[in-house]
């Protein structure tokens, strides 16, 4: 295991400490014992200084990205709890065979249906990509995350530092790729590093690992150049699905939940019950069929000519290998899927499932998508003729359509929940027919736990438990952080949890909000070093932290402001 605190200074201090320890054991003199104690204190101070410098550098490097900062700090905090299987070349080959075999087995259960044509919705087609200027390339590379493939010759951070020097050569490669419609083979090689899904799982089983895919940095820069042009083209021609919130500007999980819950509240306030169905797809990005995707790009988006040939080259001849420590498997072909670690992957998946919205609308079922997370919901009202059969038919059509394009719907993980808030609810509206077996009283939807009464007690209890757990973990590194760095880490670990989708908590009971306020108070006292019973109002005012209930109202007002000023998704604008 890597010892992060082993530096020249700490090793020298430890050698001195050991020398005085041997001297004291040899002569057993009091003066040797005093020297041992002093040397031990010096060693502890050297370790503390090393930890302080390490955390300071780590936080300053990632301070502008709370998600990356959380991952970096969390990896250090659980360093001693992470147990993995002993790496070897044979193990890498087994993981590679498993990941490829899993997708092959899923696709074997389905059969390709003939893809039918579709009228091009674009006003003008995208025939070729525009050439990139040097200034634009430097900006794109500067904003890109310093992450790349372990197989790269040059470390990504160093590559970014010298990018302005090599930018003209990189520009030539990228523009040649865009003008010829050919993606270099080296940009299509991915390295997978298996990561255990949850602590405590059997590390010897490949099924318990999540494949973390890493692409070359140059590949990501090239994809970003194409991504911007494709995104602008689709926005200008209104090709995106309105109710697709995944990986789109001005969209988020919170805006998606606000719209879905708004529809549910309106239905339940009218005396109807609402059935919400959360569909789960198995390895959605990995099973994508390239020919179907190219058909979507051509007939649904309007891409042709060299631009379409570029995407064909981008999808074909992709390769992957598994890397564990210093061991690696041989590169294997990837004849399906889009890489999840890529820039274009999420956007291409949104294009791939464009017809899903048409199916739901045609059958009269409300829906919302967030990448591969699909929500179907329907108010149940016998007087208006809306019944379970409509949702059943819609799900059957979607499942058949998905099977034809090699998407696997996981029935075992598909969940249903019934919201029936009316006091006098007709018993016929609580019978969910074929969905009774999937019915549950609580589901997790885009990171928020919804219960059938929409009081959010389950979600709030989870936020409280998680926040206090991380607060306890942060207490271990508090002595090694400056006041400024500690506040940055607190926001990355705890504040983001308290604020995540907190607009959906508007109107919950005061007792539930008070529980969240107690967590915020504990965090404020932890940060400022105050005692448990110190008055909290001056502390929050000094930190410029709004109380929890005010933060919720502020989030609602912020969403309204964005909606009124064209900074929100169209599905929220339509509500006002």
C-alpha positions as CSV (number, residue, x, y, z in Angstrom):
1,X,0.0,0.0,0.0
2,X,1.3,3.5,-0.9
3,X,2.3,5.6,2.1
4,X,1.4,9.2,1.2
5,X,3.3,10.6,4.1
6,X,6.6,8.9,3.3
7,X,8.9,11.8,2.2
8,X,12.6,12.5,2.6
9,X,11.9,14.6,5.7
10,X,9.7,12.0,7.4
11,X,12.0,9.1,6.6
12,X,15.0,11.0,8.0
13,X,13.1,11.9,11.2
14,X,11.9,8.3,11.5
15,X,15.5,7.0,11.1
16,X,16.7,9.4,13.9
17,X,13.8,8.2,16.1
18,X,14.8,4.5,15.6
19,X,18.4,5.3,16.3
20,X,17.6,6.9,19.7
21,X,15.2,4.0,20.4
22,X,18.0,1.5,19.9
23,X,20.3,3.6,22.0
24,X,17.8,3.7,24.9
25,X,17.2,0.0,24.8
26,X,21.0,-0.5,24.9
27,X,21.9,1.7,27.8
28,X,18.5,2.3,29.5
29,X,19.6,5.8,30.5
30,X,17.1,8.6,31.3
31,X,19.0,10.9,28.9
32,X,18.5,8.5,26.1
33,X,14.8,8.3,26.9
34,X,14.5,12.1,26.7
35,X,16.3,12.1,23.4
36,X,13.9,9.4,22.1
37,X,10.9,11.4,23.2
38,X,12.2,14.6,21.5
39,X,13.0,12.7,18.3
40,X,9.5,11.1,18.3
41,X,8.0,14.6,18.6
42,X,10.1,15.7,15.8
43,X,8.9,12.8,13.7
44,X,5.3,13.5,14.5
45,X,5.8,17.1,13.6
46,X,7.4,16.1,10.2
47,X,4.4,13.9,9.4
48,X,2.0,16.6,10.4
49,X,3.8,19.1,8.1
50,X,3.7,16.6,5.3
51,X,0.0,16.0,5.7
52,X,-0.7,19.7,5.9
53,X,1.2,20.4,2.7
54,X,-0.3,17.4,0.9
55,X,-3.9,18.4,1.7
56,X,-3.3,22.1,1.0
57,X,-1.9,21.2,-2.5
58,X,-4.8,18.8,-3.1
59,X,-7.5,21.3,-2.2
60,X,-6.0,24.2,-4.0
61,X,-5.6,22.1,-7.2
62,X,-9.3,21.0,-7.1
63,X,-11.0,23.9,-5.3
64,X,-13.0,25.0,-8.4
65,X,-14.5,21.5,-8.8
66,X,-16.3,20.2,-5.7
67,X,-17.0,16.8,-7.3
68,X,-13.3,16.2,-8.2
69,X,-12.3,17.5,-4.7
70,X,-14.7,15.1,-3.0
71,X,-13.3,12.2,-5.0
72,X,-9.7,13.1,-4.2
73,X,-10.2,13.6,-0.5
74,X,-12.5,10.6,-0.2
75,X,-9.9,8.4,-1.8
76,X,-7.4,9.4,0.9
77,X,-9.9,9.0,3.7
78,X,-10.8,5.4,2.8
79,X,-7.2,4.5,1.8
80,X,-7.0,1.9,4.5
81,X,-10.4,0.5,3.9
82,X,-9.9,-0.3,0.2
83,X,-9.2,-4.0,-0.4
84,X,-8.8,-5.3,-3.9
85,X,-7.9,-8.6,-5.4
86,X,-4.2,-9.3,-6.2
87,X,-3.6,-7.9,-9.6
88,X,-2.0,-10.1,-12.3
89,X,-2.0,-10.4,-16.1
90,X,-4.4,-13.3,-15.9
91,X,-6.8,-11.3,-13.7
92,X,-6.8,-8.5,-16.3
93,X,-7.6,-11.0,-19.1
94,X,-10.5,-12.4,-17.0
95,X,-11.9,-8.9,-16.3
96,X,-11.6,-8.0,-20.0
97,X,-13.4,-11.2,-21.1
98,X,-16.1,-10.6,-18.5
99,X,-16.9,-7.0,-19.5
100,X,-17.1,-7.9,-23.2
101,X,-18.9,-11.2,-22.6
102,X,-21.6,-9.4,-20.4
103,X,-22.5,-7.1,-23.3
104,X,-22.4,-9.9,-25.9
105,X,-24.7,-12.0,-23.8
106,X,-27.2,-9.1,-23.5
107,X,-27.2,-8.5,-27.2
108,X,-27.6,-12.2,-27.9
109,X,-31.0,-12.2,-26.3
110,X,-32.2,-9.5,-28.7
111,X,-32.5,-9.4,-32.5
112,X,-32.1,-6.4,-34.8
113,X,-35.2,-5.0,-36.3
114,X,-35.1,-3.2,-39.7
115,X,-34.6,0.5,-38.9
116,X,-37.2,2.5,-40.7
117,X,-36.6,5.9,-42.2
118,X,-37.6,9.2,-40.6
119,X,-38.0,12.6,-42.1
120,X,-35.1,14.9,-41.3
121,X,-36.2,17.5,-38.7
122,X,-33.3,19.8,-39.3
123,X,-33.8,23.0,-41.4
124,X,-30.4,22.5,-42.9
125,X,-28.2,19.5,-42.8
126,X,-24.8,19.2,-41.2
127,X,-22.5,18.0,-44.0
128,X,-19.0,18.8,-42.7
129,X,-17.5,20.1,-39.5
130,X,-15.8,23.5,-39.5
131,X,-12.1,23.9,-39.0
132,X,-10.9,24.8,-35.5
133,X,-8.9,28.0,-34.9
134,X,-5.7,27.9,-32.8
135,X,-7.2,30.2,-30.1
136,X,-10.3,28.0,-29.8
137,X,-8.2,24.9,-29.5
138,X,-6.1,26.4,-26.7
139,X,-9.3,27.4,-24.8
140,X,-10.8,23.9,-25.2
141,X,-7.7,22.2,-23.9
142,X,-7.3,24.7,-21.1
143,X,-10.9,24.0,-19.8
144,X,-10.5,20.2,-20.2
145,X,-10.1,18.1,-17.1
146,X,-6.5,16.8,-16.6
147,X,-7.5,13.2,-17.0
148,X,-6.3,10.8,-19.7
149,X,-5.3,7.2,-20.4
150,X,-2.6,5.5,-18.3
151,X,-1.0,4.4,-21.6
152,X,-0.2,8.0,-22.6
153,X,3.5,8.7,-23.0
154,X,3.2,12.2,-21.4
155,X,1.4,12.8,-18.1
156,X,-1.8,14.8,-18.8
157,X,-1.1,17.6,-16.4
158,X,2.3,18.2,-17.9
159,X,0.8,17.9,-21.4
160,X,-1.7,20.7,-20.5
161,X,1.2,22.9,-19.2
162,X,3.1,22.7,-22.5
163,X,0.0,22.6,-24.7
164,X,0.5,26.1,-26.0
165,X,3.9,25.0,-27.4
166,X,2.6,21.9,-29.2
167,X,-0.9,23.4,-30.0
168,X,0.0,24.0,-33.8
169,X,0.8,20.4,-34.3
170,X,-2.3,19.2,-32.4
171,X,-4.4,21.7,-34.4
172,X,-3.1,20.1,-37.7
173,X,-4.1,16.6,-36.5
174,X,-7.6,17.7,-35.4
175,X,-8.4,19.7,-38.5
176,X,-7.1,16.9,-40.7
177,X,-9.5,14.5,-38.8
178,X,-12.4,16.9,-39.3
179,X,-11.7,17.5,-43.0
180,X,-11.1,13.9,-43.9
181,X,-13.7,12.3,-41.8
182,X,-11.2,9.9,-40.2
183,X,-10.5,9.6,-36.4
184,X,-6.9,8.4,-35.6
185,X,-6.8,4.9,-34.3
186,X,-4.8,6.0,-31.2
187,X,-7.8,8.1,-30.2
188,X,-10.0,5.1,-30.1
189,X,-8.1,3.0,-27.6
190,X,-9.6,2.9,-24.1
191,X,-8.1,1.6,-20.8
192,X,-10.5,0.2,-18.3
193,X,-9.6,0.3,-14.6
194,X,-12.1,-1.9,-12.6
195,X,-13.4,-0.2,-9.4
196,X,-15.3,-2.1,-6.7
197,X,-18.9,-0.9,-6.7
198,X,-19.3,-0.9,-2.9
199,X,-17.0,-1.5,0.0
200,X,-17.4,-5.0,1.5
201,X,-18.2,-6.8,-1.8
202,X,-16.3,-9.9,-2.8
203,X,-13.3,-8.5,-4.6
204,X,-12.7,-11.8,-6.4
205,X,-15.9,-11.5,-8.5
206,X,-15.7,-9.5,-11.7
207,X,-19.5,-8.8,-11.5
208,X,-18.9,-6.6,-8.3
209,X,-16.7,-4.2,-10.3
210,X,-17.6,-1.1,-12.3
211,X,-15.5,-0.6,-15.5
212,X,-14.0,2.9,-15.3
213,X,-13.0,3.8,-18.8
214,X,-10.2,6.2,-19.6
215,X,-9.5,7.7,-23.0
216,X,-6.4,9.6,-24.3
217,X,-6.5,13.4,-23.5
218,X,-6.1,14.2,-27.2
219,X,-9.2,12.1,-28.0
220,X,-11.2,14.2,-25.5
221,X,-10.0,17.4,-27.1
222,X,-10.9,16.2,-30.5
223,X,-14.4,15.1,-29.3
224,X,-14.9,18.5,-27.6
225,X,-14.3,20.2,-30.9
226,X,-17.0,18.0,-32.6
227,X,-19.3,18.2,-29.5
228,X,-19.6,22.0,-29.6
229,X,-20.5,22.0,-33.3
230,X,-23.0,19.2,-33.0
231,X,-24.6,20.8,-29.9
232,X,-25.1,24.1,-31.6
233,X,-26.6,22.5,-34.6
234,X,-29.1,20.4,-32.6
235,X,-30.1,23.5,-30.5
236,X,-30.6,25.7,-33.5
237,X,-32.8,23.1,-35.1
238,X,-34.7,22.0,-32.0
239,X,-33.7,18.4,-32.4
240,X,-33.3,17.6,-28.7
241,X,-36.1,15.8,-26.8
242,X,-37.8,18.5,-24.6
243,X,-38.1,16.2,-21.6
244,X,-34.5,15.0,-21.8
245,X,-32.5,16.7,-19.0
246,X,-29.3,14.7,-19.1
247,X,-26.0,16.4,-20.0
248,X,-27.7,19.6,-21.3
249,X,-27.0,23.2,-20.5
250,X,-29.5,24.8,-18.1
251,X,-30.9,21.3,-17.3
252,X,-30.2,19.3,-14.1
253,X,-31.6,16.6,-12.0
254,X,-33.2,19.3,-9.9
255,X,-35.1,20.9,-12.8
256,X,-36.2,17.4,-13.9
257,X,-37.5,16.5,-10.4
258,X,-39.3,19.9,-10.1
259,X,-41.2,19.3,-13.3
260,X,-42.1,15.7,-12.5
261,X,-43.2,16.6,-8.9
262,X,-45.1,19.6,-10.2
263,X,-47.2,17.3,-12.5
264,X,-47.7,14.9,-9.6
265,X,-48.8,17.6,-7.2
266,X,-51.3,19.0,-9.7
267,X,-52.8,15.6,-10.3
268,X,-53.0,14.6,-6.6
269,X,-54.5,18.0,-5.7
270,X,-57.2,17.3,-8.3
271,X,-58.1,14.1,-6.4
272,X,-56.2,11.7,-8.6
273,X,-53.6,9.1,-7.7
274,X,-50.4,9.0,-9.8
275,X,-48.4,5.9,-10.7
276,X,-44.7,6.6,-11.3
277,X,-42.6,4.0,-13.0
278,X,-38.8,4.1,-12.9
279,X,-37.2,2.1,-15.7
280,X,-33.8,0.6,-15.3
281,X,-31.6,-0.2,-18.3
282,X,-28.7,-2.7,-18.1
283,X,-25.4,-1.4,-19.5
284,X,-27.3,1.1,-21.7
285,X,-24.2,2.8,-23.1
286,X,-22.4,-0.4,-23.8
287,X,-25.1,-2.2,-25.9
288,X,-25.7,0.6,-28.4
289,X,-25.7,-0.7,-32.0
290,X,-23.5,1.5,-34.3
291,X,-25.6,1.1,-37.4
292,X,-28.8,2.2,-35.5
293,X,-26.9,5.1,-34.1
294,X,-25.6,6.2,-37.5
295,X,-29.2,5.9,-38.8
296,X,-30.4,8.2,-36.0
297,X,-27.7,10.7,-36.8
298,X,-28.6,10.7,-40.5
299,X,-32.4,10.5,-40.5
300,X,-33.3,12.2,-37.1
301,X,-30.5,14.8,-36.8
302,X,-29.7,15.5,-40.4
303,X,-26.0,14.6,-40.5
304,X,-24.5,13.5,-43.8
305,X,-21.4,13.6,-45.9
306,X,-18.0,13.9,-44.2
307,X,-19.6,14.6,-40.9
308,X,-21.4,11.3,-41.0
309,X,-18.3,9.6,-42.1
310,X,-16.4,11.1,-39.2
311,X,-18.9,9.5,-36.8
312,X,-18.7,6.2,-38.6
313,X,-14.9,6.3,-38.2
314,X,-15.3,7.4,-34.6
315,X,-17.5,4.3,-33.8
316,X,-15.6,1.6,-35.7
317,X,-12.4,-0.1,-34.8
318,X,-12.6,0.9,-31.1
319,X,-10.4,-1.1,-28.7
320,X,-10.1,-1.6,-25.0
321,X,-7.9,-3.3,-22.5
322,X,-8.1,-3.7,-18.7
323,X,-5.3,-2.3,-16.5
324,X,-4.8,-3.2,-12.9
325,X,-1.7,-1.8,-11.3
326,X,1.3,-2.6,-13.5
327,X,-0.5,-5.4,-15.3
328,X,-2.6,-5.1,-18.4
329,X,-4.6,-7.3,-20.8
330,X,-4.3,-7.4,-24.5
331,X,-6.4,-4.9,-26.5
332,X,-9.8,-6.3,-27.6
333,X,-12.2,-5.0,-30.2
334,X,-15.4,-3.1,-29.1
335,X,-17.9,-3.6,-31.9
336,X,-20.8,-2.0,-29.9
337,X,-21.5,0.9,-27.6
338,X,-20.3,4.4,-27.0
339,X,-17.6,5.0,-24.3
340,X,-19.1,6.4,-21.1
341,X,-15.9,8.3,-20.3
342,X,-16.0,10.2,-23.5
343,X,-17.3,13.7,-24.3
344,X,-19.6,12.6,-27.1
345,X,-21.0,9.5,-25.4
346,X,-23.9,11.0,-23.4
347,X,-24.9,13.2,-26.4
348,X,-24.9,10.3,-28.8
349,X,-27.0,8.3,-26.3
350,X,-29.6,11.1,-26.2
351,X,-29.8,10.9,-30.0
352,X,-30.0,7.1,-29.9
353,X,-33.2,7.1,-27.8
354,X,-34.9,10.1,-29.5
355,X,-38.0,8.0,-30.6
356,X,-38.8,7.1,-27.0
357,X,-40.5,10.4,-26.4
358,X,-42.7,9.9,-29.5
359,X,-43.8,6.5,-28.2
360,X,-44.9,7.9,-24.8
361,X,-46.7,10.9,-26.3
362,X,-48.6,8.7,-28.8
363,X,-49.9,6.5,-26.0
364,X,-50.7,9.5,-23.7
365,X,-48.2,8.8,-21.0
366,X,-46.1,11.5,-19.3
367,X,-42.4,10.9,-19.2
368,X,-39.1,12.4,-18.3
369,X,-35.5,11.3,-19.2
370,X,-32.2,11.9,-17.6
371,X,-29.7,10.2,-19.9
372,X,-30.6,6.5,-19.5
373,X,-32.9,7.1,-16.5
374,X,-36.5,7.0,-17.7
375,X,-39.6,8.0,-15.7
376,X,-43.1,7.2,-16.8
377,X,-46.0,8.5,-14.8
378,X,-49.8,8.7,-15.3
379,X,-52.7,10.1,-13.3
380,X,-55.3,7.4,-12.5
381,X,-58.8,8.6,-12.8
382,X,-61.7,6.3,-13.7
383,X,-64.0,9.1,-14.6
384,X,-61.7,10.4,-17.4
385,X,-60.9,6.9,-18.6
386,X,-57.2,7.0,-17.6
387,X,-56.3,3.5,-16.3
388,X,-53.4,1.2,-15.7
389,X,-53.8,-0.4,-19.1
390,X,-52.5,2.8,-20.8
391,X,-49.3,2.6,-18.8
392,X,-49.1,-1.2,-19.4
393,X,-49.4,-0.8,-23.2
394,X,-46.8,2.0,-23.2
395,X,-44.3,-0.1,-21.2
396,X,-44.9,-3.0,-23.6
397,X,-44.3,-0.8,-26.6
398,X,-41.1,0.7,-25.1
399,X,-39.8,-2.7,-24.1
400,X,-40.3,-4.1,-27.6
401,X,-38.7,-1.0,-29.2
402,X,-35.7,-1.2,-26.9
403,X,-35.2,-4.9,-27.6
404,X,-35.1,-4.0,-31.4
405,X,-32.3,-1.5,-30.8
406,X,-30.3,-3.7,-28.4
407,X,-31.3,-1.9,-25.2
408,X,-32.1,-4.2,-22.3
409,X,-34.8,-3.2,-19.8
410,X,-34.2,-4.8,-16.4
411,X,-37.6,-5.8,-15.1
412,X,-36.1,-6.9,-11.7
413,X,-34.8,-3.4,-11.0
414,X,-37.8,-1.4,-12.5
415,X,-39.7,0.1,-9.6
416,X,-43.2,1.6,-9.3
417,X,-44.7,3.9,-6.6
418,X,-48.2,5.1,-6.2
419,X,-48.9,8.7,-5.0
420,X,-52.4,8.9,-3.5
421,X,-52.6,12.0,-1.3
422,X,-56.4,12.4,-1.4
423,X,-58.1,11.6,1.9
424,X,-61.0,10.0,0.1
425,X,-59.2,7.9,-2.4
426,X,-61.2,5.4,-4.5
427,X,-59.9,1.9,-3.8
428,X,-60.1,1.2,-7.5
429,X,-57.3,3.8,-8.0
430,X,-55.0,2.1,-5.6
431,X,-55.0,-1.2,-7.6
432,X,-52.0,-1.1,-9.9
433,X,-52.7,-4.3,-11.8
434,X,-49.6,-5.9,-13.3
435,X,-47.4,-3.3,-11.4
436,X,-48.5,-4.5,-8.0
437,X,-45.5,-6.8,-7.7
438,X,-43.1,-3.8,-8.4
439,X,-44.9,-1.4,-6.2
440,X,-42.9,0.0,-3.2
441,X,-43.5,2.7,-0.7
442,X,-40.2,4.5,-1.4
443,X,-38.0,4.9,-4.5
444,X,-34.8,6.7,-5.2
445,X,-35.3,9.0,-8.2
446,X,-32.2,10.9,-9.5
447,X,-30.7,10.9,-6.0
448,X,-33.8,11.9,-4.1
449,X,-35.8,9.4,-2.1
450,X,-39.5,9.7,-2.8
451,X,-42.1,8.1,-0.5
452,X,-45.8,7.5,-1.3
453,X,-47.0,10.4,0.9
454,X,-44.4,12.8,-0.4
455,X,-43.4,13.9,3.1
456,X,-39.7,13.3,2.2
457,X,-38.9,11.8,5.6
458,X,-36.9,9.0,4.1
459,X,-34.8,11.4,2.0
460,X,-34.2,13.8,4.9
461,X,-33.1,11.0,7.2
462,X,-30.7,9.8,4.6
463,X,-29.2,13.3,4.1
464,X,-28.8,13.7,7.9
465,X,-27.2,10.3,8.3
466,X,-24.8,10.8,5.3
467,X,-23.9,14.4,6.4
468,X,-23.0,13.4,10.0
469,X,-21.0,10.4,8.7
470,X,-18.9,12.6,6.6
471,X,-18.6,15.2,9.3
472,X,-17.1,12.5,11.5
473,X,-14.6,11.5,8.8
474,X,-13.6,15.1,8.2
475,X,-12.7,15.4,11.9
476,X,-9.8,13.0,11.2
477,X,-8.1,15.5,8.8
478,X,-9.2,18.7,10.5
479,X,-5.8,19.2,12.3
480,X,-4.0,19.1,9.0
481,X,-6.1,21.7,7.2
482,X,-6.1,25.5,7.3
483,X,-9.3,27.3,8.1
484,X,-9.9,28.2,4.4
485,X,-9.1,24.7,3.2
486,X,-11.4,23.2,5.9
487,X,-14.3,25.3,4.7
488,X,-13.7,24.3,1.1
489,X,-13.8,20.6,2.1
490,X,-16.9,21.1,4.3
491,X,-18.8,22.5,1.3
492,X,-17.6,19.7,-1.0
493,X,-18.6,16.9,1.5
494,X,-21.6,18.3,3.4
495,X,-23.1,21.5,2.1
496,X,-23.7,20.0,-1.3
497,X,-25.7,17.2,0.3
498,X,-27.9,19.7,2.2
499,X,-28.5,21.8,-0.9
500,X,-28.9,19.0,-3.5
501,X,-32.4,19.3,-5.0
502,X,-33.5,21.1,-1.8
503,X,-36.2,22.9,-3.8
504,X,-38.3,19.7,-3.7
505,X,-38.4,20.1,0.1
506,X,-40.5,23.3,-0.1
507,X,-43.6,22.8,2.1
508,X,-42.4,19.8,4.1
509,X,-43.0,19.8,7.9
510,X,-41.2,22.3,10.1
511,X,-39.9,19.3,12.2
512,X,-38.2,17.9,9.2
513,X,-36.6,21.2,8.3
514,X,-35.5,21.6,11.9
515,X,-33.6,18.3,11.7
516,X,-31.7,19.5,8.7
517,X,-31.0,22.8,10.5
518,X,-29.4,20.8,13.3
519,X,-27.0,19.3,10.9
520,X,-26.1,22.7,9.5
521,X,-25.6,24.0,13.0
522,X,-23.3,21.1,13.8
523,X,-21.3,21.8,10.6
524,X,-21.0,25.5,11.5
525,X,-19.7,24.7,15.0
526,X,-17.3,22.1,13.6
527,X,-15.9,24.7,11.2
528,X,-15.6,27.5,13.7
529,X,-14.5,25.3,16.6
530,X,-17.5,26.2,18.8
531,X,-18.9,24.3,21.7
532,X,-22.1,22.2,21.4
533,X,-24.3,24.7,23.3
534,X,-22.9,27.9,21.9
535,X,-25.5,30.2,20.3
536,X,-25.6,29.4,16.6
537,X,-27.2,32.5,15.1
538,X,-24.1,34.7,15.4
539,X,-22.0,31.8,14.0
540,X,-24.2,31.4,10.9
541,X,-24.2,35.2,10.4
542,X,-20.4,35.3,10.6
543,X,-20.2,32.5,8.0
544,X,-22.8,34.2,5.8
545,X,-24.8,31.0,5.7
546,X,-28.5,31.2,5.2
547,X,-30.6,28.9,7.5
548,X,-31.9,25.8,5.9
549,X,-35.5,26.9,5.4
550,X,-34.3,30.2,3.8
551,X,-31.9,28.2,1.5
552,X,-34.9,26.2,0.2
553,X,-36.9,29.4,-0.5
554,X,-33.9,31.0,-2.1
555,X,-33.5,28.0,-4.4
556,X,-37.2,28.3,-5.5
557,X,-36.7,32.0,-6.1
558,X,-33.6,31.3,-8.1
559,X,-35.4,28.8,-10.3
560,X,-38.2,31.3,-10.9
561,X,-35.7,34.0,-11.8
562,X,-34.0,31.7,-14.3
563,X,-37.3,30.6,-15.7
564,X,-38.4,34.3,-16.3
565,X,-35.1,35.2,-17.9
566,X,-34.6,32.3,-20.3
567,X,-32.1,30.4,-18.1
568,X,-34.2,27.4,-17.5
569,X,-35.4,24.4,-19.5
570,X,-38.5,25.0,-21.7
571,X,-40.5,22.5,-19.6
572,X,-40.2,24.8,-16.6
573,X,-40.8,28.0,-18.7
574,X,-44.1,26.5,-19.8
575,X,-45.3,26.2,-16.2
576,X,-45.2,30.0,-15.8
